[in-house]
Amino acid sequence: MAHIVTAFDEDLVQVQARISEMGGLCEELLSKSLECVQARDTDLARVVIERDRALDLMEVALEESVVKVIALRQPVAADLRVLIAAMKIASTLERIGDLSKNIAKRAIPLSAATHGRVTTSIVRMGRQTLVQLSDVLNAHAARDVDLAVQIWNQDYEIDEMYNAIFREVVTYMVEDSRLIGMGAQLMFIAKNLERIGDHTTHIAEMVYYIVRGKPIGEERPKGEPAGVDFIRA
């Protein structure tokens, strides 16, 4: 028997499409924010800052859509999980956009810095974070719970990269006081990337919840803290 596409099915497809659109914009913002840091491009940084507003509007539109679907269709079980997870994922993607915007903001004062050390490590960490974000969005679209669990288990790699950068920056700041200002900006950028990694694993948890109907139920693997973590972005 051919599957009959209902209005509710179409609603779910639209919710998925909105998540995919938000995810695509998040990838764009993170990629461009890293380009800002690497190229010290202040004009591009301002573009990223401005584009983040679109992501905020997308989140509001998606939440309104999900609330309307729940009210009109009264979904249960698996469909309800999809809709609840969609709102949580949209909120998480909005936060990732904010963090990408913050990275772009930090890139502006970096453009005047005369020393370029550590920037390469930051960009490498950012590229790894971007790959993780892209993978988890693919896992959500495909309902690939195995990929989601793999991403969830790999977050410690981002933590360890952050810890290494933290120690590297502190060493340079101690050796040369002229690097303190730049070092502080780099620490904020690295912390923003580490937090994006955390948000990415939260999306992985939502994929697991959609497919299995329960939380992963374990403590997420984390890297060892780098001394006193006082960075607040």
Buried (B, 14 or more C-beta within 10 A) or exposed (E): EEEEEEEBEEBBEBBBEBBBBBBEBBBBBBBBBBBBBBBBBBEBBBBBBEBBEEBEEBBEBBBEBBEEBBEEBEBEEEBBBBBBBBBBBBBBBBBBBBBBBBBBBBBBEBBEBEEEBBBEBBBEBBBBBBEBBBBBBBBBBEEBBEBBBBBBBBBBBBBBBBBBBBEBBBEBBEEEEEBEBBBBBBBBBBBBBBBBBBBBBBBBBBBBBBBBEEEBEEEBEEBEEBEEEEBEB
